[in-house]
Amino acid sequence: MSRDNPGSVLLSFEARAAQGKRIAYLAVYALGAFAIINQGLDVTFLAPLANVWGALAVFALAWAALVRRTYGVKVSQPAWARYAWWYVLYTLCLVLADLKHPVLALNAWTVDVEYIFVGLLVPLALDAEDTLRLFYGVIAMSMLMGVDGWFQFLIKVPIPSQWLDVGEHVRTRVFTVMKSPAEFGANLELTLPLMLGLFAVDRDKRRRVAYLAGAAIGLGALFMTYDRGSWLGLFAAAVLVSAAFERRLLPVLAGVAALGLCVPSLRHRALDLFNPVYFVKSSAGGRMALWQQAFDVMSRNPLFGSGLGYYGGYVATSHSFSAFSDNYYAKVLGETGMLGLVLFMAMHAAIVRDMMRCVRQASGASRLFALAGLTGILAILIHSFVENLFEYNYTASLYYLMVGLLLTWSRSMPEANETRSRWRKARMSDE
């Protein structure tokens, strides 16, 4: 490439940057449609790809970020990244320390940290101005699954008997293309607030109607999951965010809760949590017993835990080391000890802090969208107290994808330039 023709150099940069951005777009859309793509692969001869293509999407984001970095676009990572790297490195050290079953530990490490890289790479691979159109595509996938959930409810799709409490009778529990109502509920509690947030920031009338319809369909589908964890996660997150930032929404939330309790099957499912019999059964062999077991496992090695793959998660259960912990924090405590839990909690506390900073910087419709993002993130973190959500590829990938997109979007707000922030705008290198 000739130095005498600076126009050709610029053209080359723009072509490479555009190519990297297209790759990043495809990776984001694919991760947003994770469950739909996996279901499609599972019913074809491409089924083996279902176990690996998510990693390929992560590598695609890494490649796009590398292209931008190579050609002079430099963007700082958000504050939560330092805690994420500490957690990733700490758990990798636990893998290297496991000389007994290194392959098992490496497999468990991959399950735990693979999609953290999505949240770290999205701000490096994309510009802030790209994010809203990406939100449109990702949210559209959740809207489609909401429609599918209604279809399952109408046809009364068969479900396993273990999905119901003893003596409970419901029409069905919807799960769409996912493996359980809990996974579907997690998807909805994360995306449903963002549908309302996009309704606030988008000026296109047709899309606004679609967001409003999608939110109504999604709320109905969330009720039809009969998943108490996702109900608790979204409602508690909405109450906390409203109480802290927008108290005018509290009566609306009370009305939605009252409306849900007017439906006998929903009321029965929700109020069963306060039944003394439920607590007795849970303490004897249910969630509470499993949580106690996490402390027992951790107590053998309080600082470092039992090691990755030995307690509470998918790898541990598939090798018959333990049952699912039904609490992701208990799983982290049992496997990585107190040190691992502190690092994990610090990472997510930093994400929440970054989002709260975003809310304070924003105003008008942007503030409502930031509040919606914060609500979705908190909903997943609260729900994780009663479910191993970050063990599910669908949930982990979507959560970290939304974190990356939301914090990247926050750089495009005019308000962000008027407030001191850890973010630096993307700039061209003078080198």
N, C-alpha and C positions, 0 to 999 in steps of 0.2 A: 504494500500500500504506500503510495508516494506521499512524502511530506509536503510536496509542492501543490498538492490538491487537498486542502483542508476540508472541502465540501465532501469528498469521498470518505474521509475519516468520520465526519459527522453522520453521513448516511449509513456507514457501517455500524456506528454506535446505535443509531435509532433502530436499525433493522434487528440488531441483536437484542436490544432492550425490549422491542415489541415482541420478538420471539419468546423471550423469557417470560414476559407478562402473559402471553397466550398460554404457555405451559402452566403457569401459576393459576390462571383462571380455570383451566381444565381440572387441575388438582383440587381446587376449592369446590367446584361444582360436584366433582366425584365424591369428595368426602361428605358434602351435604346430602348426597343421595346414597350414602353408604349402605343402608339397609336394603334399598330397592335394588341396587347393583348386586349385592350379595345374593339376594333372593333370585335374581335373574341368572346369575352364574350357577347357583345350586341346582337348577333344573335343566342344565345343559351339560355338554361334555367338557365345559370349561370350569367345572366345579372346583378342581384343585386350585384355581387362581383365587378363589374366595379367601384363602388363608394368607395370601401374599400381596394382593394388589394394593391393600392399604399402605403397606410399606413403600410400594412403588410411588404412591401419591406423595408420601413424605419426602422421598428422594427427589421427586419432581419439584417440590417447593424449594428444597435445598439447592438444586441446580439453578432455578430461577433467581434465588437470592445471590448465588455465587456470580452469575452473569452480571447482575446489577452492581455488585461490589467490584468486580473486575473492571467494569467500564465506568467506574467513578461515582456511583450513587451510594452515598453513605448515610445510613440511618441508625440512630442509637436504639438499643433494645429498651423495653420498659423496665421499671424498677423490679417487677416480680421475677425477671429473668435470672437475677443473681441467686435467688432462693431456689429456683428451678434447677439451675446448674449444680448447686450444692446437693440437692436431693438426688439428682441423676448420678453425680459422682459418688455420693455416699452409698447408694444402692449398688453401684457398679463395684465398689470395694467389697461389699458383702458377697457379690458373685465370685470375685477373685479369691475370697477367703474360704469359699466352700469347696474343699478338695474332695469331698465325698461324692457329691452329685453335681458337678459343674454344669452339665447340659441342662439339668432340671432348673438350676438357679438362673442360668442365662435365659431360659424360656420364660421364667417368671419375671425376670427383669424386663424383658421385651414387652410383656403384657402390661407391666406397670408404667413404663416410661415412654413407649413408642409415640403416643399421640401428644405428649408434652411438647415434642419437637414441632408439632403443627403450630401450636400457639407461639412458639419462639420464632418460627420461620416466616409466618404470614406477614408481620410488620417489615421484614427484610425483603420480601419478594414482591410486595405490592405498594402502590401509592395510596395515600389517604383518599384521593378522589375516586379510586376504583371501588371502594367498599360498598356503597349503597346498591350498585347494580348486582354485586355478588350476594348481598343480603336478599335481594329479590329472588334470585335463583334458589338459594338454600331454603328460604322460607316457603317457597312454592312446593318443595318436596314434602315438607311437613303438612301443608294444606292437602296435598294429594293423599297422604297417609290418613289424614283426618277423614276425608271422604270414604276411604277404604274401611276405616273403623266403623263408620255409620252403616256401610254395606254389610259388614260382618254382623253388626247388631240386628239389622233387619232380617237377615237370613238365619239368625240364631246359630252361628257357627259353633260346632262342638268344641268343648274345652276339657282338659284333664280334670278329674274329680279333686285332685290335690290343690287346685286353684281356688277352692271354696272352703269356707269354714264348715265345721260339722253343723248340720241342720240349716245351713244357708241355702236360699233358693233365689237365683237371679236368672234373667233371660240368657245371658252369656257374658263373657268378659272379652273385650276387644283387644287385639294385639297387632293387627294389620300384618306387615311382612316381617315383624320382629319375632323374637322367641318367647316373649312374655309380656303381659300387661305392664309390668314394672318398667321395662325398657321403653315401651310406647309412651307410658305416662311421663317418663323422664324427658323424652323428646318434646312432648307437648308443653311441659312446664317450662322448658327452656325457650321454646320458640313462640308460644302463645303471647307472652308479653311483647315480644318483638314485632309480632303482627300489628298490635295496637300502636307500638312505637313508630312503625313505618307508616301507619295511617296518619300519624301526626306530622311526619316530616315530608312525606311525598305530596306533591302538588297535582299529580295526575289523577283525575277523577275516577277513571276506570280502575286504576290500581288501588285507589283508596276503597272503592266498593269491594274489590277482591280481598283486601286485607281484613275489612270488617266482616265479610262473609266467612273468610278463613278462620278468624278468631272465634266466631259463633260456632262454626262446625268443630273447631278444635276443642272448645270448652265442653261441648256436648260429648265429643269422643273421650275427653279426659274423664268425665263422669262415668262413661260406659266401660272404662278400664276397671272400675271398682278397685283401683289401687290406692290404698289409704296413704302409702308413703308419698306418692306424687301429689295427692290432695294436700297432705300436710305441708310438703315442701313448698308448693306454689302459694298456698294461703298464708303460711307463716312468713314467707319472703315478702309477699305483697303487703302484709300488715306492717312488718318491720320497716320496709322502704317508705311506705305511706306515712307512718308515724314519724319517721326521721325527716322526710323531705316534702311530703304533699298530703297533709292531714285531711284535706277535702275529699280524698278518695276512700277514707275509712267507712263512711256510710254506704258507699257503693259495694265495698267488699262485704259488709254485713248483709246487704240485700242479696248478693250472690250466694252467700253461705246459707241464708234463710231459705232461698229458693231451692237449693240443693237438698236441704233437710225436709222439704215438703214432699219429696219423692220417697216412699216407704223403703224401697230397697237400698237407696243411698243412705237414708237415716239409719237403718239397721246396720249397715256396713260400717258407718262412721262411729256410732255410739257403742258398738261392740268393743271398741278399744277401752272403754271405761267399765266394762263388765268384770267383776272380781274373778269370774271363772277364767277369763282370758289371761289375767295376770298369773293365776295359779298354773295354767297350762304353759304359759310362756316361761315361767321360772323353772318349771319341771323339765321341759325339753324343747322349748321354743327359743325365740330370739334372746330373751334375757339370760337363759342358760348358756347360749353361745357366746354372748358378750362376756360373761363371767369367765368362760373358758379362755378367752383372749388374754385376760389378765393373768390367768394361771400359766399360760404358755409364756407370756412375757416375763413373768417373775423368775423363770429359770435363768434368764439372761437379760436383766432389765434394760441395759443400755442398747444392746444390739439385736435382741429378739432371737427367734428360732432360726432365722435365715429365710431368704426368698424361696418361695415354692413349698414351704412346709406347713403353712397354716392359713385357713380361712378363705382361700381364693380358688380360682379355676384349676391351677396347676396342682395345688395341694389335694383337692378333691379327686381329680383325675388319677392321682397316684395313691389314693386312699389314706393320706396322712391326716386329714381332718374333714369336717363338713364345712359348708359355706358359713361365714361368720354373720351374714346378714347385717353387716355394719362395716363399711369400708375403712373407717378409722380404727375399728377393732382389729381388722385384718392387717393394717399397716403396723399397729402396735405389736401384734403377735409376731409378725415376720421381721420387722426392722427395729423393734424396741422403742424406748422413749426418745432416743435421738432421732430415729427415722420419723416418728410421729410429729415431733417438734418441727423438723424441716418441712414435712409435708404440709402441716398446718400453716407454717410461716409462708410457704409459697402461695397458698390460696388466700391467706389474709392479705398478702401484698396485692393480689389480683383485685380483691374487694376494695382495698384502699385506693388503687389506681382508678377503679371505676367510680368510687365516691368523689375523687378529685375531678374526674370528668364531669360528674353531675354538677359539682359546684362551679365549674368553669362555664358550663353551658347555660343557655337561656332560651325561652320560647319553646318551639317544637323540638329543637335539639336536646333540650333538657328532658323533655318527655321521653325521647328515644333513649337517652342515657339512663334514665330511671328504669325503662323497660329492660335494658340490658343488665343492669344491676340486679333487678328482680329475678330474671332468669338464672343468672349465675348463683345467687343466694339459694334459689329453689333447689338446684342440683346439690349444693353443699349441705343443705338441711336434709334432703331426701337421703343422702348418703349415710346418715346416721342409722337408717333402717334397711339399707340395701347396698350391695356391692356394685354401685353404679359404674365406677371407674374400671371394673373388670369387663364391662360390655364394650366391645369395639364401637358399636353404634353411638353409645352415650359419650365415651371418652373422646372420640374423634370430633363429635359435634360440639362438645363443651369447649375444648381447647381451640377449635376453629372459631367459635363465636368470641372467645376471649381475644384471640388474635385480631379478628375483624373489628371488634368494638374498639380496642385500643388503637388500632390503625386509623379507624374512622375519626377518633377524637382529635387526631392531628389536623384534620381538615376544618375544624370549627374556628371561626374568627375569634371566638372568645378565648381559645387556647393561646393566641398570640398576645393577649392582654394580661395574662396571668403567668407568674413564674411557674415553670414546669420542668420536669426531668427530660421531657421529649425535646429533641432537636429536629427541625424540619429537614427533610431529605435535601441534600445539596450535591452539586457537581464538584468533583475534586478539581483543583487547579493544577494538579500534577500532569 
